[in-house]
Amino acid sequence: MKCIENGRMLLDGQFVEGKAILFEDTIQKIIDQKDVAKEVIDEHIDAAGKYIVPGFIDVHIHGYKGYDTMDGDLEGLRTISRLIPENGVTSFLPTTMTMDAPIIRQALHTIQTIMDDKSYGAEVLGTHLEGPFISETFKGAQSATYIQKPTGAVIEGYESIIKIITIAPELEGALPFIEAYKNKYGIQFSMGHSEATYDEAMKGVEAGVCSCTHMFNAMTGLHHRQPGVVGAAMNSDVYCELIADTIHVNPALFSLIARIKGMHKILLITDAMMGAGLEDGEYNLGGQKVYLKGGKCMLSNGTIAGSSLKLNKAVYHFTQYTEYDLAKVIDLVTINQAKYIGVEDRKGTLDTGKDADIVILDDQLDIYYTMGKGKKLYEKSN
């Protein structure tokens, strides 16, 4: 049995002191700190007054520190999973891009292999398929060459590992595709990279769309006579991904979207590409050159291409630019994601019986310790 004590622990939506969390691969019990001496403990971890929170879940991340999901390389994906716990991430969805079908399928095969393997760091919970069923007009940093109408051929045999598909609901065949694959496989659909009108987007929601991919970016915006995808996302019960790097979305909108949607419907994501965590330079995303400079990732034509954001910094930015405190904002990287992809029975909160995915962080939200299923995934060096 292991024990984390002497910190401010997030329990039932508030931080409390004087508690200790006992765990193996799952959380065994939470007790008063004064009672720790009564337990048989193999390892004591001193939080030294810092915050103790659930492990973060990133449902939209392409790569990190020189590695990319679309490489289709098993060791590369393992490396991503070993490195992102330094940002508090204990589970994630490696996210694909719009590329040639064989390349997408190789990436899916690699993701399936690592899910079966389990000998890595942050847990791979499945995948997020971002494209190729998207709008050419709002393709963003994705390649127009490989955009196609919705078809099951691209994902055949890998349906069980796909948690989310980003789709443009206005595409021919999109609505029956959404209905069929949501009902048969339980796949969640997110509207994004879309030129849908408000009505087309709402038809997507009626068909089963339950989220909006990187809200405001690569979609029809909000206009008082043409509400677009943004208007549909605001006027429905869908989740909204938000890249809170202050580059993709002006931070003045953080509070606005929180008040409109409610904090329980916001998903902070990174949309990180392989340059995240590295110095400025030239990288690759979806087969295209991306230039990272001053935290901003761009194609040669100036189009924003993914991000260099770390998930703990997304939390920090949201706390800095809104009236919401950390106890509330942590939900935007934990239990909201868990509910969104259906793993709330074992992820998202520090409740007895759930996976021992635990993060210790300081007032600046720098990560000091990350635990995944009771195993140390990261510890900050002195």
HELIX and SHEET records of a PDB file:
HELIX    1   1 GLN A   33  LYS A   38  5                                   6    
HELIX    2   2 THR A   69  ASP A   71  5                                   3    
HELIX    3   3 LEU A   74  LEU A   83  1                                  10    
HELIX    4   4 ILE A   84  ASN A   87  5                                   4    
HELIX    5   5 ALA A  101  ASP A  117  1                                  17    
HELIX    6   6 ALA A  144  TYR A  146  5                                   3    
HELIX    7   7 GLU A  159  ILE A  161  5                                   3    
HELIX    8   8 ALA A  174  TYR A  185  1                                  12    
HELIX    9   9 TYR A  198  ALA A  207  1                                  10    
HELIX   10  10 GLY A  228  MET A  234  1                                   7    
HELIX   11  11 ALA A  252  LYS A  261  1                                  10    
HELIX   12  12 MET A  263  LYS A  265  5                                   3    
HELIX   13  13 LEU A  311  TYR A  321  1                                  11    
HELIX   14  14 LEU A  326  VAL A  329  1                                   4    
HELIX   15  15 ILE A  330  VAL A  333  5                                   4    
HELIX   16  16 ILE A  335  TYR A  340  1                                   6    
SHEET    1   A 4 ILE A  27  ASP A  32  0                                        
SHEET    2   A 4 LYS A  19  PHE A  23 -1                                        
SHEET    3   A 4 LYS A   2  GLU A   5 -1                                        
SHEET    4   A 4 GLU A  43  ASP A  46  1                                        
SHEET    1   B 6 GLN A  14  VAL A  16  0                                        
SHEET    2   B 6 ARG A   8  LEU A  11 -1                                        
SHEET    3   B 6 TYR A  51  PRO A  54  1                                        
SHEET    4   B 6 ILE A 358  LEU A 361 -1                                        
SHEET    5   B 6 ILE A 367  GLY A 372 -1                                        
SHEET    6   B 6 LYS A 375  GLU A 379 -1                                        
SHEET    1   C 3 PHE A  56  ILE A  61  0                                        
SHEET    2   C 3 VAL A  89  PRO A  94  1                                        
SHEET    3   C 3 GLU A 123  VAL A 124  1                                        
SHEET    1   D 2 GLY A  63  TYR A  64  0                                        
SHEET    2   D 2 TYR A  67  ASP A  68 -1                                        
SHEET    1   E 6 THR A 127  GLU A 130  0                                        
SHEET    2   E 6 ILE A 162  ILE A 167  1                                        
SHEET    3   E 6 GLN A 188  MET A 191  1                                        
SHEET    4   E 6 VAL A 209  CYS A 212  1                                        
SHEET    5   E 6 TYR A 239  LEU A 242  1                                        
SHEET    6   E 6 ILE A 266  LEU A 268  1                                        
SHEET    1   F 3 GLY A 281  LEU A 285  0                                        
SHEET    2   F 3 GLN A 288  LYS A 293 -1                                        
SHEET    3   F 3 LYS A 296  MET A 298 -1                                        
END                                                                             
